[in-house]
Amino acid sequence: MKEHPSKQMEEIEQLLSDYYVKCSNLQILDVHLYSFEHRLKNLPLPKWGGVPRGSELDFIFGQPFNPAFEKYFYSFTKEEKELSKQMMSLWRNFAYTG
Protein backbone atom coordinates (compact mmCIF):
# COMPACT_ATOMS: atom_id res chain seq x y z
CA MET A 1 0.00 0.00 0.00
CA LYS A 2 1.34 3.42 -0.97
CA GLU A 3 2.08 5.85 1.88
CA HIS A 4 0.27 9.16 2.20
CA PRO A 5 2.38 12.08 0.80
CA SER A 6 2.41 13.86 4.19
CA LYS A 7 4.02 10.77 5.77
CA GLN A 8 6.67 10.76 3.05
CA MET A 9 7.33 14.49 3.64
CA GLU A 10 7.70 13.83 7.36
CA GLU A 11 10.27 11.08 6.72
CA ILE A 12 12.23 13.24 4.24
CA GLU A 13 12.26 16.16 6.69
CA GLN A 14 13.52 13.87 9.47
CA LEU A 15 16.26 12.45 7.26
CA LEU A 16 17.50 15.87 6.15
CA SER A 17 17.42 17.42 9.61
CA ASP A 18 19.29 14.43 11.07
CA TYR A 19 21.92 14.70 8.34
CA TYR A 20 22.45 18.47 8.42
CA VAL A 21 21.94 19.19 12.12
CA LYS A 22 22.56 16.13 14.28
CA CYS A 23 25.21 14.24 12.28
CA SER A 24 27.36 17.30 11.60
CA ASN A 25 27.62 17.94 15.35
CA LEU A 26 29.11 14.49 15.95
CA GLN A 27 32.31 15.54 14.18
CA ILE A 28 33.12 18.12 16.85
CA LEU A 29 34.71 17.24 20.21
CA ASP A 30 33.45 18.42 23.59
CA VAL A 31 29.95 19.18 22.38
CA HIS A 32 26.90 18.65 24.55
CA LEU A 33 23.95 17.47 22.50
CA TYR A 34 20.27 17.38 23.25
CA SER A 35 17.19 16.76 21.19
CA PHE A 36 14.09 18.85 21.88
CA GLU A 37 11.15 16.87 20.55
CA HIS A 38 8.15 18.49 22.24
CA ARG A 39 5.68 19.83 19.71
CA LEU A 40 3.61 22.66 21.12
CA LYS A 41 -0.06 21.81 21.42
CA ASN A 42 -1.17 25.15 19.93
CA LEU A 43 1.52 25.52 17.27
CA PRO A 44 -0.06 27.00 14.10
CA LEU A 45 2.04 24.93 11.68
CA PRO A 46 1.36 21.62 9.87
CA LYS A 47 2.13 18.54 11.95
CA TRP A 48 4.20 16.92 9.20
CA GLY A 49 6.90 19.51 9.88
CA GLY A 50 7.50 18.07 13.34
CA VAL A 51 9.12 20.27 15.95
CA PRO A 52 10.52 23.47 14.40
CA ARG A 53 14.23 24.04 14.91
CA GLY A 54 14.81 26.50 17.74
CA SER A 55 11.37 26.11 19.30
CA GLU A 56 13.00 25.19 22.62
CA LEU A 57 14.12 28.82 22.92
CA ASP A 58 10.57 29.82 23.85
CA PHE A 59 10.83 27.47 26.83
CA ILE A 60 14.39 28.39 27.84
CA PHE A 61 13.64 32.13 27.86
CA GLY A 62 10.27 31.81 29.65
CA GLN A 63 7.90 32.81 26.85
CA PRO A 64 5.09 30.67 28.35
CA PHE A 65 4.95 33.28 31.15
CA ASN A 66 4.93 36.31 28.83
CA PRO A 67 1.32 37.50 28.29
CA ALA A 68 2.31 39.60 25.26
CA PHE A 69 3.80 36.55 23.54
CA GLU A 70 0.59 34.56 24.04
CA LYS A 71 -1.49 37.49 22.82
CA TYR A 72 0.36 37.86 19.50
CA PHE A 73 1.62 34.35 18.75
CA TYR A 74 0.22 31.26 20.48
CA SER A 75 -0.62 30.06 23.97
CA PHE A 76 0.98 27.39 26.14
CA THR A 77 -0.67 24.65 28.18
CA LYS A 78 -0.19 24.22 31.92
CA GLU A 79 2.13 21.27 31.20
CA GLU A 80 4.18 23.38 28.77
CA LYS A 81 4.59 26.07 31.42
CA GLU A 82 5.91 23.42 33.80
CA LEU A 83 8.27 22.17 31.08
CA SER A 84 9.54 25.74 30.67
CA LYS A 85 10.30 25.97 34.40
CA GLN A 86 12.25 22.71 34.26
CA MET A 87 14.18 23.76 31.15
CA MET A 88 15.08 27.17 32.60
CA SER A 89 16.42 25.42 35.69
CA LEU A 90 18.43 22.88 33.66
CA TRP A 91 19.98 25.53 31.42
CA ARG A 92 20.74 27.80 34.37
CA ASN A 93 22.50 24.93 36.15
CA PHE A 94 24.41 23.98 33.00
CA ALA A 95 25.58 27.58 32.51
CA TYR A 96 26.68 27.76 36.13
CA THR A 97 28.42 24.38 36.45
CA GLY A 98 29.28 23.44 32.87
PDB file as gemmi writes it, atoms N, CA and C in Angstrom:
CRYST1    1.000    1.000    1.000  90.00  90.00  90.00 P 1                      
ATOM      1  N   MET A   1       0.839  -1.188   0.000  1.00  0.00           N  
ATOM      2  CA  MET A   1       0.000   0.000   0.000  1.00  0.00           C  
ATOM      3  C   MET A   1       0.886   1.254   0.000  1.00  0.00           C  
ATOM      4  N   LYS A   2       0.560   2.196  -0.836  1.00  0.00           N  
ATOM      5  CA  LYS A   2       1.341   3.422  -0.974  1.00  0.00           C  
ATOM      6  C   LYS A   2       1.095   4.345   0.227  1.00  0.00           C  
ATOM      7  N   GLU A   3       2.196   4.947   0.734  1.00  0.00           N  
ATOM      8  CA  GLU A   3       2.080   5.848   1.876  1.00  0.00           C  
ATOM      9  C   GLU A   3       1.481   7.186   1.460  1.00  0.00           C  
ATOM     10  N   HIS A   4       0.837   7.826   2.415  1.00  0.00           N  
ATOM     11  CA  HIS A   4       0.271   9.159   2.199  1.00  0.00           C  
ATOM     12  C   HIS A   4       1.424  10.151   1.997  1.00  0.00           C  
ATOM     13  N   PRO A   5       1.284  11.117   1.075  1.00  0.00           N  
ATOM     14  CA  PRO A   5       2.376  12.078   0.802  1.00  0.00           C  
ATOM     15  C   PRO A   5       2.867  12.823   2.044  1.00  0.00           C  
ATOM     16  N   SER A   6       1.968  13.128   2.994  1.00  0.00           N  
ATOM     17  CA  SER A   6       2.413  13.857   4.186  1.00  0.00           C  
ATOM     18  C   SER A   6       3.342  12.995   5.036  1.00  0.00           C  
ATOM     19  N   LYS A   7       3.127  11.677   5.034  1.00  0.00           N  
ATOM     20  CA  LYS A   7       4.016  10.768   5.766  1.00  0.00           C  
ATOM     21  C   LYS A   7       5.392  10.739   5.099  1.00  0.00           C  
ATOM     22  N   GLN A   8       5.406  10.736   3.775  1.00  0.00           N  
ATOM     23  CA  GLN A   8       6.675  10.763   3.051  1.00  0.00           C  
ATOM     24  C   GLN A   8       7.426  12.068   3.321  1.00  0.00           C  
ATOM     25  N   MET A   9       6.711  13.190   3.346  1.00  0.00           N  
ATOM     26  CA  MET A   9       7.334  14.489   3.636  1.00  0.00           C  
ATOM     27  C   MET A   9       7.929  14.491   5.044  1.00  0.00           C  
ATOM     28  N   GLU A  10       7.217  13.900   5.987  1.00  0.00           N  
ATOM     29  CA  GLU A  10       7.696  13.826   7.362  1.00  0.00           C  
ATOM     30  C   GLU A  10       9.002  13.033   7.432  1.00  0.00           C  
ATOM     31  N   GLU A  11       9.068  11.914   6.715  1.00  0.00           N  
ATOM     32  CA  GLU A  11      10.272  11.085   6.719  1.00  0.00           C  
ATOM     33  C   GLU A  11      11.446  11.782   6.025  1.00  0.00           C  
ATOM     34  N   ILE A  12      11.178  12.488   4.942  1.00  0.00           N  
ATOM     35  CA  ILE A  12      12.234  13.237   4.243  1.00  0.00           C  
ATOM     36  C   ILE A  12      12.762  14.358   5.135  1.00  0.00           C  
ATOM     37  N   GLU A  13      11.860  15.074   5.791  1.00  0.00           N  
ATOM     38  CA  GLU A  13      12.257  16.161   6.686  1.00  0.00           C  
ATOM     39  C   GLU A  13      13.119  15.624   7.822  1.00  0.00           C  
ATOM     40  N   GLN A  14      12.753  14.477   8.383  1.00  0.00           N  
ATOM     41  CA  GLN A  14      13.524  13.871   9.473  1.00  0.00           C  
ATOM     42  C   GLN A  14      14.918  13.467   8.994  1.00  0.00           C  
ATOM     43  N   LEU A  15      14.981  12.865   7.828  1.00  0.00           N  
ATOM     44  CA  LEU A  15      16.263  12.446   7.258  1.00  0.00           C  
ATOM     45  C   LEU A  15      17.192  13.644   7.051  1.00  0.00           C  
ATOM     46  N   LEU A  16      16.672  14.702   6.434  1.00  0.00           N  
ATOM     47  CA  LEU A  16      17.497  15.874   6.151  1.00  0.00           C  
ATOM     48  C   LEU A  16      17.927  16.593   7.423  1.00  0.00           C  
ATOM     49  N   SER A  17      17.029  16.731   8.385  1.00  0.00           N  
ATOM     50  CA  SER A  17      17.421  17.420   9.615  1.00  0.00           C  
ATOM     51  C   SER A  17      18.419  16.593  10.411  1.00  0.00           C  
ATOM     52  N   ASP A  18      18.283  15.276  10.412  1.00  0.00           N  
ATOM     53  CA  ASP A  18      19.289  14.434  11.072  1.00  0.00           C  
ATOM     54  C   ASP A  18      20.645  14.602  10.400  1.00  0.00           C  
ATOM     55  N   TYR A  19      20.659  14.604   9.079  1.00  0.00           N  
ATOM     56  CA  TYR A  19      21.917  14.700   8.336  1.00  0.00           C  
ATOM     57  C   TYR A  19      22.599  16.053   8.552  1.00  0.00           C  
ATOM     58  N   TYR A  20      21.842  17.138   8.386  1.00  0.00           N  
ATOM     59  CA  TYR A  20      22.453  18.465   8.425  1.00  0.00           C  
ATOM     60  C   TYR A  20      22.666  19.016   9.832  1.00  0.00           C  
ATOM     61  N   VAL A  21      21.837  18.617  10.785  1.00  0.00           N  
ATOM     62  CA  VAL A  21      21.941  19.194  12.123  1.00  0.00           C  
ATOM     63  C   VAL A  21      22.607  18.233  13.102  1.00  0.00           C  
ATOM     64  N   LYS A  22      22.049  17.054  13.265  1.00  0.00           N  
ATOM     65  CA  LYS A  22      22.563  16.131  14.283  1.00  0.00           C  
ATOM     66  C   LYS A  22      23.890  15.501  13.885  1.00  0.00           C  
ATOM     67  N   CYS A  23      23.983  14.954  12.685  1.00  0.00           N  
ATOM     68  CA  CYS A  23      25.206  14.244  12.284  1.00  0.00           C  
ATOM     69  C   CYS A  23      26.411  15.168  12.191  1.00  0.00           C  
ATOM     70  N   SER A  24      26.215  16.386  11.727  1.00  0.00           N  
ATOM     71  CA  SER A  24      27.356  17.302  11.602  1.00  0.00           C  
ATOM     72  C   SER A  24      27.944  17.647  12.966  1.00  0.00           C  
ATOM     73  N   ASN A  25      27.121  17.639  14.004  1.00  0.00           N  
ATOM     74  CA  ASN A  25      27.619  17.937  15.350  1.00  0.00           C  
ATOM     75  C   ASN A  25      28.496  16.828  15.908  1.00  0.00           C  
ATOM     76  N   LEU A  26      28.336  15.620  15.424  1.00  0.00           N  
ATOM     77  CA  LEU A  26      29.108  14.493  15.947  1.00  0.00           C  
ATOM     78  C   LEU A  26      30.580  14.567  15.566  1.00  0.00           C  
ATOM     79  N   GLN A  27      30.926  15.415  14.617  1.00  0.00           N  
ATOM     80  CA  GLN A  27      32.313  15.540  14.177  1.00  0.00           C  
ATOM     81  C   GLN A  27      33.119  16.491  15.062  1.00  0.00           C  
ATOM     82  N   ILE A  28      32.475  17.135  15.994  1.00  0.00           N  
ATOM     83  CA  ILE A  28      33.124  18.125  16.851  1.00  0.00           C  
ATOM     84  C   ILE A  28      33.296  17.532  18.253  1.00  0.00           C  
ATOM     85  N   LEU A  29      34.459  17.746  18.860  1.00  0.00           N  
ATOM     86  CA  LEU A  29      34.709  17.236  20.208  1.00  0.00           C  
ATOM     87  C   LEU A  29      34.166  18.185  21.264  1.00  0.00           C  
ATOM     88  N   ASP A  30      33.934  17.648  22.442  1.00  0.00           N  
ATOM     89  CA  ASP A  30      33.451  18.415  23.594  1.00  0.00           C  
ATOM     90  C   ASP A  30      32.177  19.202  23.292  1.00  0.00           C  
ATOM     91  N   VAL A  31      31.235  18.561  22.672  1.00  0.00           N  
ATOM     92  CA  VAL A  31      29.948  19.176  22.376  1.00  0.00           C  
ATOM     93  C   VAL A  31      28.880  18.456  23.180  1.00  0.00           C  
ATOM     94  N   HIS A  32      28.034  19.221  23.835  1.00  0.00           N  
ATOM     95  CA  HIS A  32      26.902  18.647  24.555  1.00  0.00           C  
ATOM     96  C   HIS A  32      25.704  18.687  23.613  1.00  0.00           C  
ATOM     97  N   LEU A  33      25.088  17.560  23.408  1.00  0.00           N  
ATOM     98  CA  LEU A  33      23.948  17.474  22.495  1.00  0.00           C  
ATOM     99  C   LEU A  33      22.664  17.208  23.258  1.00  0.00           C  
ATOM    100  N   TYR A  34      21.588  17.713  22.740  1.00  0.00           N  
ATOM    101  CA  TYR A  34      20.268  17.380  23.248  1.00  0.00           C  
ATOM    102  C   TYR A  34      19.322  17.395  22.062  1.00  0.00           C  
ATOM    103  N   SER A  35      18.195  16.788  22.246  1.00  0.00           N  
ATOM    104  CA  SER A  35      17.188  16.761  21.190  1.00  0.00           C  
ATOM    105  C   SER A  35      15.861  17.191  21.791  1.00  0.00           C  
ATOM    106  N   PHE A  36      15.375  18.342  21.388  1.00  0.00           N  
ATOM    107  CA  PHE A  36      14.093  18.847  21.879  1.00  0.00           C  
ATOM    108  C   PHE A  36      13.008  18.357  20.936  1.00  0.00           C  
ATOM    109  N   GLU A  37      12.139  17.502  21.420  1.00  0.00           N  
ATOM    110  CA  GLU A  37      11.149  16.869  20.555  1.00  0.00           C  
ATOM    111  C   GLU A  37       9.716  17.110  21.001  1.00  0.00           C  
ATOM    112  N   HIS A  38       9.510  18.164  21.804  1.00  0.00           N  
ATOM    113  CA  HIS A  38       8.147  18.487  22.236  1.00  0.00           C  
ATOM    114  C   HIS A  38       7.504  19.423  21.216  1.00  0.00           C  
ATOM    115  N   ARG A  39       6.425  18.981  20.636  1.00  0.00           N  
ATOM    116  CA  ARG A  39       5.678  19.826  19.709  1.00  0.00           C  
ATOM    117  C   ARG A  39       4.597  20.553  20.497  1.00  0.00           C  
ATOM    118  N   LEU A  40       4.601  21.872  20.393  1.00  0.00           N  
ATOM    119  CA  LEU A  40       3.612  22.661  21.121  1.00  0.00           C  
ATOM    120  C   LEU A  40       2.199  22.271  20.713  1.00  0.00           C  
ATOM    121  N   LYS A  41       1.322  22.204  21.695  1.00  0.00           N  
ATOM    122  CA  LYS A  41      -0.059  21.810  21.423  1.00  0.00           C  
ATOM    123  C   LYS A  41      -0.755  22.818  20.508  1.00  0.00           C  
ATOM    124  N   ASN A  42      -0.480  24.103  20.685  1.00  0.00           N  
ATOM    125  CA  ASN A  42      -1.173  25.149  19.927  1.00  0.00           C  
ATOM    126  C   ASN A  42      -0.335  25.743  18.801  1.00  0.00           C  
ATOM    127  N   LEU A  43       0.646  25.018  18.332  1.00  0.00           N  
ATOM    128  CA  LEU A  43       1.518  25.517  17.270  1.00  0.00           C  
ATOM    129  C   LEU A  43       0.749  25.627  15.953  1.00  0.00           C  
ATOM    130  N   PRO A  44       0.720  26.811  15.332  1.00  0.00           N  
ATOM    131  CA  PRO A  44      -0.064  27.002  14.104  1.00  0.00           C  
ATOM    132  C   PRO A  44       0.691  26.597  12.831  1.00  0.00           C  
ATOM    133  N   LEU A  45       1.316  25.435  12.843  1.00  0.00           N  
ATOM    134  CA  LEU A  45       2.043  24.926  11.678  1.00  0.00           C  
ATOM    135  C   LEU A  45       1.611  23.493  11.410  1.00  0.00           C  
ATOM    136  N   PRO A  46       1.765  23.000  10.166  1.00  0.00           N  
ATOM    137  CA  PRO A  46       1.361  21.622   9.865  1.00  0.00           C  
ATOM    138  C   PRO A  46       2.161  20.611  10.684  1.00  0.00           C  
ATOM    139  N   LYS A  47       1.491  19.548  11.105  1.00  0.00           N  
ATOM    140  CA  LYS A  47       2.130  18.542  11.951  1.00  0.00           C  
ATOM    141  C   LYS A  47       3.239  17.792  11.235  1.00  0.00           C  
ATOM    142  N   TRP A  48       3.162  17.687   9.905  1.00  0.00           N  
ATOM    143  CA  TRP A  48       4.196  16.921   9.203  1.00  0.00           C  
ATOM    144  C   TRP A  48       5.568  17.562   9.353  1.00  0.00           C  
ATOM    145  N   GLY A  49       5.620  18.825   9.705  1.00  0.00           N  
ATOM    146  CA  GLY A  49       6.896  19.508   9.883  1.00  0.00           C  
ATOM    147  C   GLY A  49       7.590  19.169  11.189  1.00  0.00           C  
ATOM    148  N   GLY A  50       6.900  18.448  12.060  1.00  0.00           N  
ATOM    149  CA  GLY A  50       7.500  18.065  13.337  1.00  0.00           C  
ATOM    150  C   GLY A  50       7.716  19.254  14.248  1.00  0.00           C  
ATOM    151  N   VAL A  51       8.781  19.204  15.009  1.00  0.00           N  
ATOM    152  CA  VAL A  51       9.119  20.272  15.948  1.00  0.00           C  
ATOM    153  C   VAL A  51      10.056  21.249  15.240  1.00  0.00           C  
ATOM    154  N   PRO A  52       9.657  22.507  15.093  1.00  0.00           N  
ATOM    155  CA  PRO A  52      10.518  23.472  14.401  1.00  0.00           C  
ATOM    156  C   PRO A  52      11.848  23.682  15.127  1.00  0.00           C  
ATOM    157  N   ARG A  53      12.899  23.796  14.359  1.00  0.00           N  
ATOM    158  CA  ARG A  53      14.230  24.039  14.914  1.00  0.00           C  
ATOM    159  C   ARG A  53      14.223  25.350  15.692  1.00  0.00           C  
ATOM    160  N   GLY A  54      14.747  25.307  16.897  1.00  0.00           N  
ATOM    161  CA  GLY A  54      14.812  26.498  17.735  1.00  0.00           C  
ATOM    162  C   GLY A  54      13.594  26.728  18.602  1.00  0.00           C  
ATOM    163  N   SER A  55      12.589  25.868  18.514  1.00  0.00           N  
ATOM    164  CA  SER A  55      11.374  26.106  19.297  1.00  0.00           C  
ATOM    165  C   SER A  55      11.602  25.949  20.796  1.00  0.00           C  
ATOM    166  N   GLU A  56      12.707  25.310  21.194  1.00  0.00           N  
ATOM    167  CA  GLU A  56      13.004  25.185  22.622  1.00  0.00           C  
ATOM    168  C   GLU A  56      13.359  26.536  23.240  1.00  0.00           C  
ATOM    169  N   LEU A  57      13.741  27.503  22.403  1.00  0.00           N  
ATOM    170  CA  LEU A  57      14.123  28.816  22.924  1.00  0.00           C  
ATOM    171  C   LEU A  57      12.964  29.502  23.635  1.00  0.00           C  
ATOM    172  N   ASP A  58      11.738  29.271  23.159  1.00  0.00           N  
ATOM    173  CA  ASP A  58      10.569  29.820  23.854  1.00  0.00           C  
ATOM    174  C   ASP A  58      10.530  29.329  25.297  1.00  0.00           C  
ATOM    175  N   PHE A  59      10.870  28.064  25.498  1.00  0.00           N  
ATOM    176  CA  PHE A  59      10.829  27.474  26.834  1.00  0.00           C  
ATOM    177  C   PHE A  59      12.010  27.934  27.686  1.00  0.00           C  
ATOM    178  N   ILE A  60      13.179  28.008  27.101  1.00  0.00           N  
ATOM    179  CA  ILE A  60      14.386  28.390  27.842  1.00  0.00           C  
ATOM    180  C   ILE A  60      14.300  29.838  28.326  1.00  0.00           C  
ATOM    181  N   PHE A  61      13.713  30.717  27.510  1.00  0.00           N  
ATOM    182  CA  PHE A  61      13.636  32.131  27.864  1.00  0.00           C  
ATOM    183  C   PHE A  61      12.300  32.533  28.476  1.00  0.00           C  
ATOM    184  N   GLY A  62      11.477  31.538  28.863  1.00  0.00           N  
ATOM    185  CA  GLY A  62      10.273  31.811  29.646  1.00  0.00           C  
ATOM    186  C   GLY A  62       9.103  32.421  28.905  1.00  0.00           C  
ATOM    187  N   GLN A  63       9.021  32.236  27.605  1.00  0.00           N  
ATOM    188  CA  GLN A  63       7.900  32.812  26.852  1.00  0.00           C  
ATOM    189  C   GLN A  63       6.525  32.305  27.306  1.00  0.00           C  
ATOM    190  N   PRO A  64       6.406  31.094  27.864  1.00  0.00           N  
ATOM    191  CA  PRO A  64       5.091  30.675  28.353  1.00  0.00           C  
ATOM    192  C   PRO A  64       4.535  31.581  29.450  1.00  0.00           C  
ATOM    193  N   PHE A  65       5.381  32.393  30.069  1.00  0.00           N  
ATOM    194  CA  PHE A  65       4.946  33.280  31.146  1.00  0.00           C  
ATOM    195  C   PHE A  65       4.856  34.738  30.691  1.00  0.00           C  
ATOM    196  N   ASN A  66       4.975  34.971  29.401  1.00  0.00           N  
ATOM    197  CA  ASN A  66       4.929  36.314  28.828  1.00  0.00           C  
ATOM    198  C   ASN A  66       3.551  36.530  28.191  1.00  0.00           C  
ATOM    199  N   PRO A  67       2.667  37.299  28.838  1.00  0.00           N  
ATOM    200  CA  PRO A  67       1.318  37.503  28.294  1.00  0.00           C  
ATOM    201  C   PRO A  67       1.318  38.112  26.890  1.00  0.00           C  
ATOM    202  N   ALA A  68       2.262  38.987  26.592  1.00  0.00           N  
ATOM    203  CA  ALA A  68       2.310  39.605  25.262  1.00  0.00           C  
ATOM    204  C   ALA A  68       2.611  38.561  24.193  1.00  0.00           C  
ATOM    205  N   PHE A  69       3.473  37.604  24.499  1.00  0.00           N  
ATOM    206  CA  PHE A  69       3.796  36.547  23.538  1.00  0.00           C  
ATOM    207  C   PHE A  69       2.545  35.735  23.217  1.00  0.00           C  
ATOM    208  N   GLU A  70       1.811  35.345  24.254  1.00  0.00           N  
ATOM    209  CA  GLU A  70       0.594  34.556  24.038  1.00  0.00           C  
ATOM    210  C   GLU A  70      -0.462  35.364  23.279  1.00  0.00           C  
ATOM    211  N   LYS A  71      -0.498  36.654  23.500  1.00  0.00           N  
ATOM    212  CA  LYS A  71      -1.489  37.488  22.815  1.00  0.00           C  
ATOM    213  C   LYS A  71      -1.229  37.552  21.311  1.00  0.00           C  
ATOM    214  N   TYR A  72       0.031  37.652  20.915  1.00  0.00           N  
ATOM    215  CA  TYR A  72       0.358  37.855  19.503  1.00  0.00           C  
ATOM    216  C   TYR A  72       0.764  36.597  18.746  1.00  0.00           C  
ATOM    217  N   PHE A  73       1.149  35.553  19.442  1.00  0.00           N  
ATOM    218  CA  PHE A  73       1.623  34.354  18.746  1.00  0.00           C  
ATOM    219  C   PHE A  73       0.750  33.139  19.043  1.00  0.00           C  
ATOM    220  N   TYR A  74       1.008  32.439  20.119  1.00  0.00           N  
ATOM    221  CA  TYR A  74       0.219  31.263  20.483  1.00  0.00           C  
ATOM    222  C   TYR A  74       0.325  31.063  21.985  1.00  0.00           C  
ATOM    223  N   SER A  75      -0.588  30.272  22.522  1.00  0.00           N  
ATOM    224  CA  SER A  75      -0.621  30.056  23.968  1.00  0.00           C  
ATOM    225  C   SER A  75       0.029  28.729  24.336  1.00  0.00           C  
ATOM    226  N   PHE A  76       0.336  28.588  25.610  1.00  0.00           N  
ATOM    227  CA  PHE A  76       0.979  27.394  26.135  1.00  0.00           C  
ATOM    228  C   PHE A  76       0.046  26.717  27.133  1.00  0.00           C  
ATOM    229  N   THR A  77       0.129  25.400  27.209  1.00  0.00           N  
ATOM    230  CA  THR A  77      -0.672  24.651  28.176  1.00  0.00           C  
ATOM    231  C   THR A  77      -0.007  24.719  29.552  1.00  0.00           C  
ATOM    232  N   LYS A  78      -0.726  24.277  30.563  1.00  0.00           N  
ATOM    233  CA  LYS A  78      -0.185  24.216  31.921  1.00  0.00           C  
ATOM    234  C   LYS A  78       1.060  23.321  31.952  1.00  0.00           C  
ATOM    235  N   GLU A  79       0.997  22.194  31.249  1.00  0.00           N  
ATOM    236  CA  GLU A  79       2.131  21.267  31.199  1.00  0.00           C  
ATOM    237  C   GLU A  79       3.337  21.907  30.509  1.00  0.00           C  
ATOM    238  N   GLU A  80       3.090  22.705  29.470  1.00  0.00           N  
ATOM    239  CA  GLU A  80       4.183  23.376  28.767  1.00  0.00           C  
ATOM    240  C   GLU A  80       4.822  24.453  29.641  1.00  0.00           C  
ATOM    241  N   LYS A  81       4.028  25.097  30.482  1.00  0.00           N  
ATOM    242  CA  LYS A  81       4.591  26.073  31.421  1.00  0.00           C  
ATOM    243  C   LYS A  81       5.490  25.370  32.436  1.00  0.00           C  
ATOM    244  N   GLU A  82       5.077  24.192  32.881  1.00  0.00           N  
ATOM    245  CA  GLU A  82       5.911  23.417  33.805  1.00  0.00           C  
ATOM    246  C   GLU A  82       7.199  22.969  33.110  1.00  0.00           C  
ATOM    247  N   LEU A  83       7.087  22.546  31.857  1.00  0.00           N  
ATOM    248  CA  LEU A  83       8.268  22.168  31.082  1.00  0.00           C  
ATOM    249  C   LEU A  83       9.232  23.351  30.971  1.00  0.00           C  
ATOM    250  N   SER A  84       8.703  24.540  30.763  1.00  0.00           N  
ATOM    251  CA  SER A  84       9.538  25.737  30.672  1.00  0.00           C  
ATOM    252  C   SER A  84      10.296  25.971  31.976  1.00  0.00           C  
ATOM    253  N   LYS A  85       9.628  25.816  33.107  1.00  0.00           N  
ATOM    254  CA  LYS A  85      10.300  25.974  34.405  1.00  0.00           C  
ATOM    255  C   LYS A  85      11.456  24.987  34.536  1.00  0.00           C  
ATOM    256  N   GLN A  86      11.207  23.742  34.159  1.00  0.00           N  
ATOM    257  CA  GLN A  86      12.245  22.710  34.255  1.00  0.00           C  
ATOM    258  C   GLN A  86      13.421  23.028  33.334  1.00  0.00           C  
ATOM    259  N   MET A  87      13.115  23.457  32.111  1.00  0.00           N  
ATOM    260  CA  MET A  87      14.185  23.758  31.154  1.00  0.00           C  
ATOM    261  C   MET A  87      15.002  24.970  31.587  1.00  0.00           C  
ATOM    262  N   MET A  88      14.338  26.004  32.120  1.00  0.00           N  
ATOM    263  CA  MET A  88      15.081  27.173  32.599  1.00  0.00           C  
ATOM    264  C   MET A  88      16.032  26.767  33.720  1.00  0.00           C  
ATOM    265  N   SER A  89      15.575  25.889  34.597  1.00  0.00           N  
ATOM    266  CA  SER A  89      16.418  25.420  35.690  1.00  0.00           C  
ATOM    267  C   SER A  89      17.604  24.606  35.166  1.00  0.00           C  
ATOM    268  N   LEU A  90      17.351  23.700  34.232  1.00  0.00           N  
ATOM    269  CA  LEU A  90      18.425  22.880  33.664  1.00  0.00           C  
ATOM    270  C   LEU A  90      19.478  23.734  32.964  1.00  0.00           C  
ATOM    271  N   TRP A  91      19.034  24.686  32.154  1.00  0.00           N  
ATOM    272  CA  TRP A  91      19.981  25.530  31.418  1.00  0.00           C  
ATOM    273  C   TRP A  91      20.748  26.458  32.363  1.00  0.00           C  
ATOM    274  N   ARG A  92      20.065  26.957  33.383  1.00  0.00           N  
ATOM    275  CA  ARG A  92      20.743  27.804  34.369  1.00  0.00           C  
ATOM    276  C   ARG A  92      21.838  26.992  35.076  1.00  0.00           C  
ATOM    277  N   ASN A  93      21.512  25.775  35.485  1.00  0.00           N  
ATOM    278  CA  ASN A  93      22.502  24.928  36.155  1.00  0.00           C  
ATOM    279  C   ASN A  93      23.657  24.567  35.223  1.00  0.00           C  
ATOM    280  N   PHE A  94      23.355  24.304  33.965  1.00  0.00           N  
ATOM    281  CA  PHE A  94      24.409  23.984  33.002  1.00  0.00           C  
ATOM    282  C   PHE A  94      25.335  25.183  32.798  1.00  0.00           C  
ATOM    283  N   ALA A  95      24.760  26.374  32.687  1.00  0.00           N  
ATOM    284  CA  ALA A  95      25.575  27.583  32.507  1.00  0.00           C  
ATOM    285  C   ALA A  95      26.456  27.834  33.736  1.00  0.00           C  
ATOM    286  N   TYR A  96      25.936  27.510  34.895  1.00  0.00           N  
ATOM    287  CA  TYR A  96      26.678  27.757  36.132  1.00  0.00           C  
ATOM    288  C   TYR A  96      27.778  26.725  36.363  1.00  0.00           C  
ATOM    289  N   THR A  97      27.475  25.445  36.109  1.00  0.00           N  
ATOM    290  CA  THR A  97      28.419  24.379  36.453  1.00  0.00           C  
ATOM    291  C   THR A  97      29.152  23.782  35.257  1.00  0.00           C  
ATOM    292  N   GLY A  98      28.634  23.984  34.065  1.00  0.00           N  
ATOM    293  CA  GLY A  98      29.279  23.436  32.870  1.00  0.00           C  
ATOM    294  C   GLY A  98      28.858  22.040  32.531  1.00  0.00           C  
TER     295      GLY A  98                                                      
END                                                                             
